[in-house]
Amino acid sequence: MQAMSATRLKPLASQGSYFQLYSYATISNEPENDFAVKLVKRIWRSLYSGICFCSVPQQNRVLRFCFAKKEETLQAAANLLKNI
């Protein structure tokens, strides 16, 4: 989370997991799937839109990141996300 604090993404409360949800509401109004695909193409990392995990699809402008990675991988991804 420290590395991600330098991005414009805003963390959402989590009770503990290998995953963290981040809002991109202050960055874009694009639908979640569109924004997620654009980021994957732009920074070549894997992420999911938050809508993938909802039984009733909603557009909350949320992305889901996995943090079960090596520290250097996480830092590299956060550095790339600073530019969005």
Backbone atoms as SQL, in Angstrom:
CREATE TABLE atoms (id INTEGER PRIMARY KEY, chain TEXT, resi INTEGER, resn TEXT, atom TEXT, x REAL, y REAL, z REAL);
INSERT INTO atoms VALUES
  (1, 'A', 1, 'MET', 'N', 0.823, -1.198, 0.000),
  (2, 'A', 1, 'MET', 'CA', 0.000, 0.000, 0.000),
  (3, 'A', 1, 'MET', 'C', 0.862, 1.255, 0.000),
  (4, 'A', 2, 'GLN', 'N', 2.030, 1.162, 0.575),
  (5, 'A', 2, 'GLN', 'CA', 2.899, 2.334, 0.599),
  (6, 'A', 2, 'GLN', 'C', 3.286, 2.744, -0.822),
  (7, 'A', 3, 'ALA', 'N', 3.669, 1.794, -1.649),
  (8, 'A', 3, 'ALA', 'CA', 4.042, 2.112, -3.024),
  (9, 'A', 3, 'ALA', 'C', 2.841, 2.643, -3.805),
  (10, 'A', 4, 'MET', 'N', 1.665, 2.107, -3.544),
  (11, 'A', 4, 'MET', 'CA', 0.458, 2.534, -4.250),
  (12, 'A', 4, 'MET', 'C', -0.009, 3.918, -3.804),
  (13, 'A', 5, 'SER', 'N', 0.446, 4.389, -2.657),
  (14, 'A', 5, 'SER', 'CA', 0.024, 5.704, -2.176),
  (15, 'A', 5, 'SER', 'C', 0.505, 6.827, -3.093),
  (16, 'A', 6, 'ALA', 'N', 1.488, 6.562, -3.914),
  (17, 'A', 6, 'ALA', 'CA', 1.992, 7.559, -4.851),
  (18, 'A', 6, 'ALA', 'C', 1.162, 7.617, -6.138),
  (19, 'A', 7, 'THR', 'N', 0.170, 6.727, -6.260),
  (20, 'A', 7, 'THR', 'CA', -0.708, 6.738, -7.439),
  (21, 'A', 7, 'THR', 'C', -1.961, 7.544, -7.126),
  (22, 'A', 8, 'ARG', 'N', -2.773, 7.781, -8.143),
  (23, 'A', 8, 'ARG', 'CA', -4.042, 8.484, -7.952),
  (24, 'A', 8, 'ARG', 'C', -5.176, 7.518, -7.610),
  (25, 'A', 9, 'LEU', 'N', -4.876, 6.226, -7.513),
  (26, 'A', 9, 'LEU', 'CA', -5.874, 5.232, -7.132),
  (27, 'A', 9, 'LEU', 'C', -6.108, 5.316, -5.632),
  (28, 'A', 10, 'LYS', 'N', -7.359, 5.148, -5.207),
  (29, 'A', 10, 'LYS', 'CA', -7.705, 5.248, -3.787),
  (30, 'A', 10, 'LYS', 'C', -8.063, 3.870, -3.231),
  (31, 'A', 11, 'PRO', 'N', -7.368, 3.415, -2.165),
  (32, 'A', 11, 'PRO', 'CA', -7.659, 2.091, -1.601),
  (33, 'A', 11, 'PRO', 'C', -9.024, 2.056, -0.917),
  (34, 'A', 12, 'LEU', 'N', -9.680, 0.916, -1.033),
  (35, 'A', 12, 'LEU', 'CA', -10.935, 0.684, -0.325),
  (36, 'A', 12, 'LEU', 'C', -10.648, -0.246, 0.845),
  (37, 'A', 13, 'ALA', 'N', -11.420, -0.125, 1.897),
  (38, 'A', 13, 'ALA', 'CA', -11.194, -0.911, 3.107),
  (39, 'A', 13, 'ALA', 'C', -11.160, -2.402, 2.811),
  (40, 'A', 14, 'SER', 'N', -10.219, -3.093, 3.428),
  (41, 'A', 14, 'SER', 'CA', -10.077, -4.539, 3.277),
  (42, 'A', 14, 'SER', 'C', -9.806, -5.149, 4.648),
  (43, 'A', 15, 'GLN', 'N', -10.383, -6.316, 4.883),
  (44, 'A', 15, 'GLN', 'CA', -10.176, -7.001, 6.156),
  (45, 'A', 15, 'GLN', 'C', -8.954, -7.913, 6.121),
  (46, 'A', 16, 'GLY', 'N', -8.268, -7.952, 5.002),
  (47, 'A', 16, 'GLY', 'CA', -7.083, -8.787, 4.881),
  (48, 'A', 16, 'GLY', 'C', -7.273, -9.815, 3.790),
  (49, 'A', 17, 'SER', 'N', -6.335, -9.872, 2.902),
  (50, 'A', 17, 'SER', 'CA', -6.448, -10.735, 1.736),
  (51, 'A', 17, 'SER', 'C', -5.174, -10.573, 0.921),
  (52, 'A', 18, 'TYR', 'N', -5.053, -11.387, -0.115),
  (53, 'A', 18, 'TYR', 'CA', -3.979, -11.205, -1.083),
  (54, 'A', 18, 'TYR', 'C', -4.387, -10.188, -2.135),
  (55, 'A', 19, 'PHE', 'N', -5.578, -9.636, -1.991),
  (56, 'A', 19, 'PHE', 'CA', -6.125, -8.714, -2.972),
  (57, 'A', 19, 'PHE', 'C', -6.494, -7.396, -2.306),
  (58, 'A', 20, 'GLN', 'N', -6.446, -6.327, -3.082),
  (59, 'A', 20, 'GLN', 'CA', -6.855, -5.015, -2.602),
  (60, 'A', 20, 'GLN', 'C', -7.667, -4.342, -3.697),
  (61, 'A', 21, 'LEU', 'N', -8.772, -3.736, -3.311),
  (62, 'A', 21, 'LEU', 'CA', -9.599, -2.981, -4.239),
  (63, 'A', 21, 'LEU', 'C', -9.168, -1.528, -4.208),
  (64, 'A', 22, 'TYR', 'N', -9.100, -0.932, -5.402),
  (65, 'A', 22, 'TYR', 'CA', -8.760, 0.481, -5.533),
  (66, 'A', 22, 'TYR', 'C', -9.775, 1.153, -6.435),
  (67, 'A', 23, 'SER', 'N', -10.203, 2.336, -6.031),
  (68, 'A', 23, 'SER', 'CA', -11.128, 3.126, -6.827),
  (69, 'A', 23, 'SER', 'C', -10.341, 3.996, -7.798),
  (70, 'A', 24, 'TYR', 'N', -10.855, 4.083, -9.024),
  (71, 'A', 24, 'TYR', 'CA', -10.275, 5.003, -9.998),
  (72, 'A', 24, 'TYR', 'C', -11.290, 6.106, -10.334),
  (73, 'A', 25, 'ALA', 'N', -12.268, 6.322, -9.460),
  (74, 'A', 25, 'ALA', 'CA', -13.356, 7.275, -9.701),
  (75, 'A', 25, 'ALA', 'C', -12.861, 8.693, -9.958),
  (76, 'A', 26, 'THR', 'N', -11.741, 9.076, -9.386),
  (77, 'A', 26, 'THR', 'CA', -11.223, 10.438, -9.604),
  (78, 'A', 26, 'THR', 'C', -10.360, 10.541, -10.867),
  (79, 'A', 27, 'ILE', 'N', -10.159, 9.411, -11.537),
  (80, 'A', 27, 'ILE', 'CA', -9.300, 9.374, -12.726),
  (81, 'A', 27, 'ILE', 'C', -10.110, 9.302, -14.012),
  (82, 'A', 28, 'SER', 'N', -11.184, 8.482, -14.002),
  (83, 'A', 28, 'SER', 'CA', -11.922, 8.223, -15.228),
  (84, 'A', 28, 'SER', 'C', -13.369, 7.836, -14.922),
  (85, 'A', 29, 'ASN', 'N', -14.234, 8.070, -15.882),
  (86, 'A', 29, 'ASN', 'CA', -15.629, 7.630, -15.809),
  (87, 'A', 29, 'ASN', 'C', -15.875, 6.401, -16.659),
  (88, 'A', 30, 'GLU', 'N', -14.807, 5.841, -17.219),
  (89, 'A', 30, 'GLU', 'CA', -14.945, 4.657, -18.073),
  (90, 'A', 30, 'GLU', 'C', -15.511, 3.476, -17.287),
  (91, 'A', 31, 'PRO', 'N', -16.271, 2.604, -17.961),
  (92, 'A', 31, 'PRO', 'CA', -16.726, 1.369, -17.309),
  (93, 'A', 31, 'PRO', 'C', -15.524, 0.542, -16.839),
  (94, 'A', 32, 'GLU', 'N', -15.732, -0.234, -15.793),
  (95, 'A', 32, 'GLU', 'CA', -14.635, -0.984, -15.176),
  (96, 'A', 32, 'GLU', 'C', -13.895, -1.889, -16.151),
  (97, 'A', 33, 'ASN', 'N', -14.621, -2.675, -16.921),
  (98, 'A', 33, 'ASN', 'CA', -13.933, -3.588, -17.844),
  (99, 'A', 33, 'ASN', 'C', -13.108, -2.827, -18.862),
  (100, 'A', 34, 'ASP', 'N', -13.641, -1.742, -19.397),
  (101, 'A', 34, 'ASP', 'CA', -12.903, -0.945, -20.383),
  (102, 'A', 34, 'ASP', 'C', -11.637, -0.351, -19.778),
  (103, 'A', 35, 'PHE', 'N', -11.752, 0.199, -18.580),
  (104, 'A', 35, 'PHE', 'CA', -10.598, 0.810, -17.928),
  (105, 'A', 35, 'PHE', 'C', -9.546, -0.241, -17.592),
  (106, 'A', 36, 'ALA', 'N', -9.988, -1.395, -17.104),
  (107, 'A', 36, 'ALA', 'CA', -9.054, -2.479, -16.766),
  (108, 'A', 36, 'ALA', 'C', -8.306, -2.959, -18.005),
  (109, 'A', 37, 'VAL', 'N', -9.020, -3.163, -19.102),
  (110, 'A', 37, 'VAL', 'CA', -8.377, -3.617, -20.344),
  (111, 'A', 37, 'VAL', 'C', -7.375, -2.578, -20.827),
  (112, 'A', 38, 'LYS', 'N', -7.745, -1.302, -20.757),
  (113, 'A', 38, 'LYS', 'CA', -6.835, -0.235, -21.182),
  (114, 'A', 38, 'LYS', 'C', -5.550, -0.251, -20.353),
  (115, 'A', 39, 'LEU', 'N', -5.681, -0.430, -19.042),
  (116, 'A', 39, 'LEU', 'CA', -4.482, -0.472, -18.193),
  (117, 'A', 39, 'LEU', 'C', -3.622, -1.690, -18.477),
  (118, 'A', 40, 'VAL', 'N', -4.246, -2.840, -18.668),
  (119, 'A', 40, 'VAL', 'CA', -3.477, -4.054, -18.968),
  (120, 'A', 40, 'VAL', 'C', -2.691, -3.858, -20.265),
  (121, 'A', 41, 'LYS', 'N', -3.326, -3.281, -21.264),
  (122, 'A', 41, 'LYS', 'CA', -2.623, -3.044, -22.534),
  (123, 'A', 41, 'LYS', 'C', -1.511, -2.018, -22.369),
  (124, 'A', 42, 'ARG', 'N', -1.736, -1.039, -21.510),
  (125, 'A', 42, 'ARG', 'CA', -0.780, 0.053, -21.344),
  (126, 'A', 42, 'ARG', 'C', 0.412, -0.329, -20.471),
  (127, 'A', 43, 'ILE', 'N', 0.175, -1.080, -19.394),
  (128, 'A', 43, 'ILE', 'CA', 1.278, -1.378, -18.473),
  (129, 'A', 43, 'ILE', 'C', 1.654, -2.854, -18.428),
  (130, 'A', 44, 'TRP', 'N', 0.957, -3.692, -19.165),
  (131, 'A', 44, 'TRP', 'CA', 1.280, -5.111, -19.288),
  (132, 'A', 44, 'TRP', 'C', 1.326, -5.839, -17.963),
  (133, 'A', 45, 'ARG', 'N', 0.371, -5.597, -17.132),
  (134, 'A', 45, 'ARG', 'CA', 0.237, -6.310, -15.867),
  (135, 'A', 45, 'ARG', 'C', -1.175, -6.864, -15.791),
  (136, 'A', 46, 'SER', 'N', -1.397, -7.765, -14.889),
  (137, 'A', 46, 'SER', 'CA', -2.717, -8.379, -14.747),
  (138, 'A', 46, 'SER', 'C', -3.504, -7.714, -13.619),
  (139, 'A', 47, 'LEU', 'N', -4.760, -7.405, -13.889),
  (140, 'A', 47, 'LEU', 'CA', -5.661, -6.898, -12.878),
  (141, 'A', 47, 'LEU', 'C', -7.083, -7.218, -13.308),
  (142, 'A', 48, 'TYR', 'N', -8.010, -7.054, -12.414),
  (143, 'A', 48, 'TYR', 'CA', -9.413, -7.342, -12.686),
  (144, 'A', 48, 'TYR', 'C', -10.245, -6.132, -12.338),
  (145, 'A', 49, 'SER', 'N', -11.342, -5.962, -13.071),
  (146, 'A', 49, 'SER', 'CA', -12.295, -4.940, -12.665),
  (147, 'A', 49, 'SER', 'C', -13.061, -5.489, -11.468),
  (148, 'A', 50, 'GLY', 'N', -13.521, -4.630, -10.605),
  (149, 'A', 50, 'GLY', 'CA', -14.270, -5.064, -9.437),
  (150, 'A', 50, 'GLY', 'C', -15.593, -5.708, -9.807),
  (151, 'A', 51, 'ILE', 'N', -16.117, -5.382, -10.979),
  (152, 'A', 51, 'ILE', 'CA', -17.411, -5.900, -11.413),
  (153, 'A', 51, 'ILE', 'C', -17.378, -7.419, -11.600),
  (154, 'A', 52, 'CYS', 'N', -16.221, -7.988, -11.827),
  (155, 'A', 52, 'CYS', 'CA', -16.085, -9.435, -12.032),
  (156, 'A', 52, 'CYS', 'C', -16.531, -10.233, -10.816),
  (157, 'A', 53, 'PHE', 'N', -16.552, -9.620, -9.655),
  (158, 'A', 53, 'PHE', 'CA', -16.823, -10.332, -8.421),
  (159, 'A', 53, 'PHE', 'C', -18.165, -9.955, -7.789),
  (160, 'A', 54, 'CYS', 'N', -19.029, -9.335, -8.566),
  (161, 'A', 54, 'CYS', 'CA', -20.345, -8.927, -8.072),
  (162, 'A', 54, 'CYS', 'C', -21.420, -9.839, -8.651),
  (163, 'A', 55, 'SER', 'N', -22.331, -10.283, -7.807),
  (164, 'A', 55, 'SER', 'CA', -23.437, -11.102, -8.311),
  (165, 'A', 55, 'SER', 'C', -24.410, -10.247, -9.112),
  (166, 'A', 56, 'VAL', 'N', -24.542, -8.986, -8.742),
  (167, 'A', 56, 'VAL', 'CA', -25.339, -8.027, -9.513),
  (168, 'A', 56, 'VAL', 'C', -24.359, -6.967, -10.006),
  (169, 'A', 57, 'PRO', 'N', -24.033, -6.983, -11.314),
  (170, 'A', 57, 'PRO', 'CA', -23.033, -6.046, -11.833),
  (171, 'A', 57, 'PRO', 'C', -23.362, -4.586, -11.521),
  (172, 'A', 58, 'GLN', 'N', -22.365, -3.879, -11.042),
  (173, 'A', 58, 'GLN', 'CA', -22.468, -2.455, -10.765),
  (174, 'A', 58, 'GLN', 'C', -21.223, -1.799, -11.331),
  (175, 'A', 59, 'GLN', 'N', -21.331, -0.542, -11.652),
  (176, 'A', 59, 'GLN', 'CA', -20.172, 0.196, -12.130),
  (177, 'A', 59, 'GLN', 'C', -19.687, 1.107, -11.003),
  (178, 'A', 60, 'ASN', 'N', -18.830, 0.582, -10.144),
  (179, 'A', 60, 'ASN', 'CA', -18.310, 1.340, -9.008),
  (180, 'A', 60, 'ASN', 'C', -16.960, 1.970, -9.296),
  (181, 'A', 61, 'ARG', 'N', -16.422, 1.733, -10.500),
  (182, 'A', 61, 'ARG', 'CA', -15.093, 2.224, -10.889),
  (183, 'A', 61, 'ARG', 'C', -14.027, 1.738, -9.905),
  (184, 'A', 62, 'VAL', 'N', -13.967, 0.399, -9.786),
  (185, 'A', 62, 'VAL', 'CA', -13.064, -0.263, -8.853),
  (186, 'A', 62, 'VAL', 'C', -12.241, -1.307, -9.596),
  (187, 'A', 63, 'LEU', 'N', -10.963, -1.399, -9.248),
  (188, 'A', 63, 'LEU', 'CA', -10.065, -2.417, -9.786),
  (189, 'A', 63, 'LEU', 'C', -9.578, -3.293, -8.639),
  (190, 'A', 64, 'ARG', 'N', -9.308, -4.553, -8.943),
  (191, 'A', 64, 'ARG', 'CA', -8.853, -5.519, -7.939),
  (192, 'A', 64, 'ARG', 'C', -7.426, -5.936, -8.289),
  (193, 'A', 65, 'PHE', 'N', -6.507, -5.713, -7.373),
  (194, 'A', 65, 'PHE', 'CA', -5.100, -6.044, -7.574),
  (195, 'A', 65, 'PHE', 'C', -4.704, -7.181, -6.642),
  (196, 'A', 66, 'CYS', 'N', -3.860, -8.084, -7.132),
  (197, 'A', 66, 'CYS', 'CA', -3.329, -9.171, -6.316),
  (198, 'A', 66, 'CYS', 'C', -1.951, -8.761, -5.797),
  (199, 'A', 67, 'PHE', 'N', -1.747, -8.937, -4.493),
  (200, 'A', 67, 'PHE', 'CA', -0.474, -8.573, -3.888),
  (201, 'A', 67, 'PHE', 'C', 0.344, -9.783, -3.453),
  (202, 'A', 68, 'ALA', 'N', -0.003, -10.960, -3.963),
  (203, 'A', 68, 'ALA', 'CA', 0.774, -12.168, -3.680),
  (204, 'A', 68, 'ALA', 'C', 1.877, -12.275, -4.727),
  (205, 'A', 69, 'LYS', 'N', 2.749, -11.291, -4.730),
  (206, 'A', 69, 'LYS', 'CA', 3.830, -11.190, -5.715),
  (207, 'A', 69, 'LYS', 'C', 5.129, -10.830, -5.007),
  (208, 'A', 70, 'LYS', 'N', 6.217, -10.931, -5.732),
  (209, 'A', 70, 'LYS', 'CA', 7.503, -10.502, -5.192),
  (210, 'A', 70, 'LYS', 'C', 7.492, -8.988, -5.005),
  (211, 'A', 71, 'GLU', 'N', 8.228, -8.527, -4.015),
  (212, 'A', 71, 'GLU', 'CA', 8.276, -7.099, -3.699),
  (213, 'A', 71, 'GLU', 'C', 8.706, -6.264, -4.905),
  (214, 'A', 72, 'GLU', 'N', 9.681, -6.736, -5.656),
  (215, 'A', 72, 'GLU', 'CA', 10.153, -5.958, -6.811),
  (216, 'A', 72, 'GLU', 'C', 9.082, -5.880, -7.910),
  (217, 'A', 73, 'THR', 'N', 8.261, -6.919, -8.041),
  (218, 'A', 73, 'THR', 'CA', 7.154, -6.901, -9.005),
  (219, 'A', 73, 'THR', 'C', 6.112, -5.869, -8.593),
  (220, 'A', 74, 'LEU', 'N', 5.800, -5.839, -7.306),
  (221, 'A', 74, 'LEU', 'CA', 4.822, -4.874, -6.796),
  (222, 'A', 74, 'LEU', 'C', 5.320, -3.444, -6.965),
  (223, 'A', 75, 'GLN', 'N', 6.585, -3.220, -6.681),
  (224, 'A', 75, 'GLN', 'CA', 7.151, -1.877, -6.819),
  (225, 'A', 75, 'GLN', 'C', 7.151, -1.438, -8.280),
  (226, 'A', 76, 'ALA', 'N', 7.498, -2.336, -9.188),
  (227, 'A', 76, 'ALA', 'CA', 7.503, -2.002, -10.621),
  (228, 'A', 76, 'ALA', 'C', 6.096, -1.649, -11.090),
  (229, 'A', 77, 'ALA', 'N', 5.105, -2.407, -10.649),
  (230, 'A', 77, 'ALA', 'CA', 3.713, -2.126, -11.039),
  (231, 'A', 77, 'ALA', 'C', 3.258, -0.786, -10.483),
  (232, 'A', 78, 'ALA', 'N', 3.568, -0.507, -9.227),
  (233, 'A', 78, 'ALA', 'CA', 3.181, 0.783, -8.627),
  (234, 'A', 78, 'ALA', 'C', 3.843, 1.938, -9.354),
  (235, 'A', 79, 'ASN', 'N', 5.099, 1.771, -9.756),
  (236, 'A', 79, 'ASN', 'CA', 5.786, 2.820, -10.513),
  (237, 'A', 79, 'ASN', 'C', 5.092, 3.096, -11.839),
  (238, 'A', 80, 'LEU', 'N', 4.622, 2.054, -12.507),
  (239, 'A', 80, 'LEU', 'CA', 3.900, 2.232, -13.767),
  (240, 'A', 80, 'LEU', 'C', 2.545, 2.906, -13.536),
  (241, 'A', 81, 'LEU', 'N', 1.884, 2.559, -12.438),
  (242, 'A', 81, 'LEU', 'CA', 0.558, 3.110, -12.146),
  (243, 'A', 81, 'LEU', 'C', 0.616, 4.580, -11.741),
  (244, 'A', 82, 'LYS', 'N', 1.779, 5.071, -11.364),
  (245, 'A', 82, 'LYS', 'CA', 1.927, 6.500, -11.027),
  (246, 'A', 82, 'LYS', 'C', 1.631, 7.385, -12.228),
  (247, 'A', 83, 'ASN', 'N', 1.760, 6.816, -13.425),
  (248, 'A', 83, 'ASN', 'CA', 1.611, 7.603, -14.649),
  (249, 'A', 83, 'ASN', 'C', 0.194, 7.651, -15.201),
  (250, 'A', 84, 'ILE', 'N', -0.748, 7.034, -14.517),
  (251, 'A', 84, 'ILE', 'CA', -2.121, 7.096, -15.044),
  (252, 'A', 84, 'ILE', 'C', -2.878, 8.257, -14.415);
